[in-house]
Amino acid sequence: MGTTILGRKLGMTQVWSEDDRLIPVTVIEAGPCVISQVKTVKRDGYTAIQLAYGDIDPRKVNRPDAGHFAKAGVDPKRYVAEFRVEGDETFKAGQEVTVSGFEPGMQVHVSGTSKGKGFAGVMKRHNFKGGPGGHGSHFHRAPGSIGMCASPSRVLKGTGLPGHMGAQTVTVRNLEVVKVDPEQNLLVIKGAVPGGKDSLLTIRQA
């Protein structure tokens, strides 16, 4: 699995580097997570672990989920995510995963759900150039031709068209870990990551 953890985005700020440069960073509250299930080839057909993260009112947990957490001997959590692991790695239910596995300078991939932008046109959604903006033009922000009149006389798959923008899973790769604070469960990562404040993120070693 390498180093993988769940967290939530707290927001962005900036820090000074050792060579006196201003670095834009994202502050993430990562973990602590607990392993709620360990899957094996013998029982499940593949090897994986389930990470659970985030406090939740026990009254809001349904009976199947409550039984799942009780079997692992851990308190109910708000989020559960599964990650494949190598067969030679050893994990056990109830084991805690914290930011102590990360260190400054490490490269990580951060995945999250991007901000929803609603219905958007092709210029905003797909960066189309658009037509002339002057008077007399009847082609300003429209997509233009989207198919052929004869063969194959249909709209090809993947054609850029207006539609719902955002609210998709996005992964930003090879971001640098600037600072790790195990006492407050914080990761400070260089650059921007997907999603708004308090959104769920998956951070894994590159």
C-alpha positions as a printed NumPy array, in Angstrom:
array([[  0.   ,   0.   ,   0.   ],
       [  2.939,   2.306,   0.588],
       [  1.755,   5.273,   2.649],
       [ -1.961,   6.03 ,   2.242],
       [ -4.286,   8.032,   4.479],
       [ -7.664,   9.79 ,   4.405],
       [ -8.126,  13.403,   5.444],
       [-10.064,  16.61 ,   4.954],
       [ -9.031,  19.854,   3.337],
       [ -8.746,  22.744,   5.795],
       [ -7.774,  25.437,   3.297],
       [ -4.807,  27.153,   1.664],
       [ -2.12 ,  29.459,   3.009],
       [  1.538,  30.222,   2.29 ],
       [  4.842,  29.483,   4.011],
       [  8.424,  30.631,   3.597],
       [ 10.979,  28.132,   2.36 ],
       [ 14.54 ,  27.83 ,   3.661],
       [ 15.823,  29.72 ,   0.616],
       [ 13.431,  32.606,   1.375],
       [ 10.769,  31.855,  -1.244],
       [  7.029,  32.092,  -0.659],
       [  5.328,  28.726,  -1.254],
       [  1.531,  28.318,  -1.671],
       [  0.409,  25.303,   0.37 ],
       [ -2.739,  23.367,   1.268],
       [ -3.28 ,  22.344,   4.889],
       [ -4.883,  18.903,   5.295],
       [ -6.083,  17.258,   8.477],
       [ -5.019,  13.684,   7.707],
       [ -6.185,  10.918,   9.993],
       [ -5.93 ,   9.36 ,  12.389],
       [ -7.487,   6.473,  10.455],
       [ -8.142,   2.931,  11.65 ],
       [ -8.135,  -0.296,   9.672],
       [-11.699,  -1.6  ,   9.794],
       [-11.134,  -4.721,   7.671],
       [ -8.283,  -6.729,   6.181],
       [ -9.079,  -8.706,   3.011],
       [ -7.026, -11.736,   1.972],
       [ -6.719, -13.872,  -1.149],
       [ -7.933, -16.959,   0.693],
       [-11.169, -15.391,   1.934],
       [-11.89 , -12.555,  -0.538],
       [ -9.869, -13.389,  -3.642],
       [ -7.53 , -10.404,  -3.341],
       [ -5.57 ,  -8.466,  -0.717],
       [ -6.787,  -5.079,   0.486],
       [ -7.46 ,  -3.052,   3.596],
       [-10.336,  -0.755,   4.538],
       [ -9.462,   2.574,   6.14 ],
       [-12.096,   4.302,   8.298],
       [-11.924,   8.023,   9.076],
       [-14.002,  10.8  ,  10.611],
       [-16.119,  10.987,  13.751],
       [-19.837,  10.284,  13.52 ],
       [-22.759,  10.152,  15.945],
       [-23.3  ,   6.425,  16.718],
       [-27.059,   7.012,  16.487],
       [-26.632,   7.774,  12.764],
       [-24.908,   4.462,  11.997],
       [-27.15 ,   1.712,  10.603],
       [-27.021,  -1.829,  11.98 ],
       [-24.953,  -3.437,   9.193],
       [-22.26 ,  -0.765,   9.473],
       [-22.353,  -0.873,  13.277],
       [-21.818,  -4.629,  13.151],
       [-18.969,  -4.204,  10.655],
       [-17.118,  -1.802,  12.959],
       [-17.895,  -3.861,  16.066],
       [-16.371,  -6.94 ,  14.426],
       [-13.137,  -4.988,  13.895],
       [-13.268,  -3.632,  17.443],
       [-13.228,   0.03 ,  16.377],
       [-15.589,   2.959,  16.877],
       [-17.928,   3.8  ,  13.957],
       [-16.49 ,   6.271,  11.441],
       [-18.036,   8.531,   8.825],
       [-15.933,   7.455,   5.82 ],
       [-14.63 ,   4.056,   4.709],
       [-12.317,   3.524,   1.727],
       [-10.618,   0.397,   0.43 ],
       [ -7.074,   0.175,  -0.918],
       [ -5.246,  -2.718,  -2.543],
       [ -2.058,  -3.875,  -0.816],
       [  0.784,  -6.232,  -1.58 ],
       [  0.457,  -9.76 ,  -0.282],
       [  3.621,  -9.577,   1.831],
       [  2.448,  -6.561,   3.838],
       [  1.01 ,  -7.311,   7.275],
       [ -1.971,  -5.421,   8.665],
       [ -4.563,  -6.136,  11.324],
       [ -7.995,  -4.757,  12.135],
       [ -7.93 ,  -1.902,  14.629],
       [ -4.45 ,  -0.776,  13.599],
       [ -4.122,   3.028,  13.515],
       [ -2.712,   4.929,  10.527],
       [ -1.346,   8.445,  11.141],
       [  0.648,  11.13 ,   9.34 ],
       [  3.842,   9.85 ,  10.974],
       [  4.341,   7.715,   7.853],
       [  4.922,  10.869,   5.784],
       [  7.974,  13.117,   5.819],
       [  8.915,  16.491,   4.279],
       [ 10.107,  16.232,   0.684],
       [  7.992,  13.143,  -0.061],
       [  5.972,  13.126,  -3.294],
       [  2.261,  12.304,  -2.942],
       [ -0.84 ,  11.891,  -5.103],
       [ -3.958,  13.648,  -3.741],
       [ -7.44 ,  12.584,  -4.884],
       [-10.719,  14.335,  -4.154],
       [-14.027,  15.502,  -5.619],
       [-13.698,  18.748,  -7.58 ],
       [-15.99 ,  21.7  ,  -6.936],
       [-19.252,  21.529,  -8.86 ],
       [-19.708,  24.355, -11.389],
       [-23.206,  23.463, -12.59 ],
       [-24.162,  23.616, -16.269],
       [-21.354,  25.203, -18.311],
       [-20.772,  25.993, -21.974],
       [-17.947,  24.706, -24.13 ],
       [-15.7  ,  27.733, -23.627],
       [-15.675,  27.33 , -19.848],
       [-15.927,  23.547, -19.765],
       [-13.539,  22.566, -22.596],
       [-11.567,  25.786, -23.225],
       [-12.983,  26.298, -26.727],
       [-11.795,  29.483, -28.42 ],
       [-15.251,  30.676, -29.466],
       [-16.194,  32.825, -32.447],
       [-15.783,  36.542, -33.207],
       [-17.066,  38.803, -30.48 ],
       [-17.876,  41.824, -32.639],
       [-21.213,  43.141, -33.893],
       [-22.797,  41.241, -36.759],
       [-21.412,  37.878, -35.721],
       [-23.931,  35.199, -34.805],
       [-21.285,  32.838, -33.458],
       [-19.883,  34.   , -30.1  ],
       [-19.701,  31.195, -27.508],
       [-21.354,  28.292, -29.362],
       [-19.585,  24.957, -29.998],
       [-19.929,  25.09 , -33.791],
       [-20.224,  21.973, -35.969],
       [-20.41 ,  18.719, -33.993],
       [-20.836,  16.13 , -36.767],
       [-20.958,  15.242, -40.461],
       [-23.958,  15.516, -42.798],
       [-23.287,  12.226, -44.643],
       [-20.858,   9.683, -43.241],
       [-20.884,   8.718, -40.419],
       [-23.751,  11.223, -39.928],
       [-23.644,  11.083, -36.154],
       [-21.964,  12.846, -33.258],
       [-18.74 ,  11.035, -32.37 ],
       [-18.137,   9.874, -28.811],
       [-16.024,  12.261, -26.769],
       [-17.138,  15.395, -28.61 ],
       [-16.855,  18.424, -26.357],
       [-20.338,  19.758, -25.606],
       [-22.021,  21.904, -22.946],
       [-23.001,  20.045, -19.792],
       [-22.473,  19.569, -16.077],
       [-19.002,  20.719, -15.037],
       [-17.067,  19.634, -11.97 ],
       [-18.145,  17.33 ,  -9.11 ],
       [-15.833,  14.607, -10.447],
       [-13.017,  12.609,  -8.896],
       [ -9.742,  14.387,  -9.658],
       [ -6.192,  13.292,  -8.796],
       [ -3.314,  15.774,  -8.624],
       [ -0.039,  13.895,  -8.884],
       [  3.468,  14.391,  -7.523],
       [  2.794,  17.124,  -4.978],
       [  5.518,  17.791,  -2.431],
       [  4.995,  17.414,   1.31 ],
       [  6.312,  20.626,   2.878],
       [  5.613,  19.93 ,   6.565],
       [  4.248,  17.147,   8.777],
       [  2.72 ,  17.825,  12.22 ],
       [  1.949,  14.477,  13.945],
       [  0.688,  16.177,  17.119],
       [ -2.149,  17.936,  15.263],
       [ -2.506,  15.33 ,  12.463],
       [ -1.66 ,  17.921,   9.804],
       [ -0.064,  17.599,   6.377],
       [  1.13 ,  20.752,   4.597],
       [  1.352,  20.076,   0.864],
       [  2.712,  22.381,  -1.827],
       [  0.136,  23.644,  -4.327],
       [ -3.626,  23.219,  -4.661],
       [ -5.668,  20.041,  -4.269],
       [ -9.188,  19.192,  -5.541],
       [-12.362,  20.103,  -3.67 ],
       [-13.597,  22.761,  -1.285],
       [-13.   ,  23.197,   2.421],
       [-13.805,  20.181,   4.612],
       [-13.966,  17.893,   1.55 ],
       [-12.665,  14.331,   1.822],
       [ -9.22 ,  13.642,   0.354],
       [ -7.097,  10.558,  -0.227],
       [ -3.354,  11.099,   0.141],
       [ -1.005,   8.346,  -1.01 ],
       [  2.722,   8.143,  -1.567],
       [  3.74 ,   8.614,  -5.204]])
